[in-house]
């Protein structure tokens, strides 16, 4: 990878959109996977909330950035 490509990846991963969508979904999955180790019941609730918020924000971004609303609906359905 060239230096320019590395900087592009860094800016993509640190953008607010990436963190608020994929970051929350990934963090929710991590909490769900770690919960059996620590046996803390509220971790399931937190993972569900983070996953839900991430999917809702992702759906909003898909809806707002789509060229046509039909494509947006297909994108939202496929992401779920």
C-alpha positions in Angstrom: 0.0 0.0 0.0 1.2 3.5 -0.8 1.3 6.2 1.8 -1.7 7.9 0.1 -3.8 4.7 0.4 -2.9 4.3 4.0 -4.0 7.9 4.8 -7.3 7.3 2.9 -7.9 4.2 5.0 -7.1 6.0 8.2 -9.5 8.9 7.4 -12.2 6.4 6.4 -11.9 4.4 9.7 -11.9 7.5 11.8 -14.8 9.3 10.2 -17.9 9.9 12.2 -20.0 7.9 9.7 -17.9 4.8 10.0 -17.7 4.9 13.8 -21.4 5.6 14.3 -22.4 2.7 12.0 -20.0 -0.1 11.7 -18.2 0.8 14.9 -21.3 0.5 17.0 -22.4 -2.7 15.3 -18.9 -4.3 15.9 -18.8 -3.1 19.5 -22.3 -4.6 20.1 -21.1 -7.9 18.7 -18.0 -7.8 20.9 -20.1 -7.3 24.0 -22.3 -10.2 22.9 -19.3 -12.5 22.5 -17.6 -11.4 25.7 -20.8 -11.8 27.9 -20.6 -15.6 28.4 -17.0 -15.1 29.8 -17.9 -12.6 32.4 -21.5 -13.8 32.9 -22.9 -10.3 33.3 -26.5 -10.1 32.1 -26.5 -6.3 31.3 -23.9 -6.9 28.6 -26.6 -8.5 26.5 -28.7 -5.4 26.8 -25.9 -3.1 26.0 -24.9 -5.2 23.0 -28.5 -5.1 21.7 -28.8 -1.4 22.2 -25.4 -0.6 20.4 -26.3 -3.0 17.6 -29.7 -1.4 17.1 -28.4 2.1 17.2 -25.7 1.2 14.7 -28.2 -0.4 12.3 -30.6 2.6 12.6 -27.9 5.1 11.9 -26.6 3.0 9.0 -30.2 2.9 7.6 -30.5 6.7 7.8 -27.1 7.2 6.1 -28.2 4.8 3.3 -31.5 6.6 2.9 -29.9 10.1 2.8 -27.1 9.2 0.4 -29.0 7.1 -2.1 -29.6 8.4 -5.7 -33.1 6.9 -5.7 -35.3 5.9 -2.8 -35.9 2.5 -4.4 -32.2 1.7 -4.2 -32.2 3.0 -0.6 -34.9 0.5 0.4 -33.0 -2.3 -1.2 -29.8 -1.3 0.5 -31.5 -1.1 3.9 -33.2 -4.5 3.5 -29.9 -6.1 2.4 -28.1 -4.7 5.4 -30.6 -6.1 7.8 
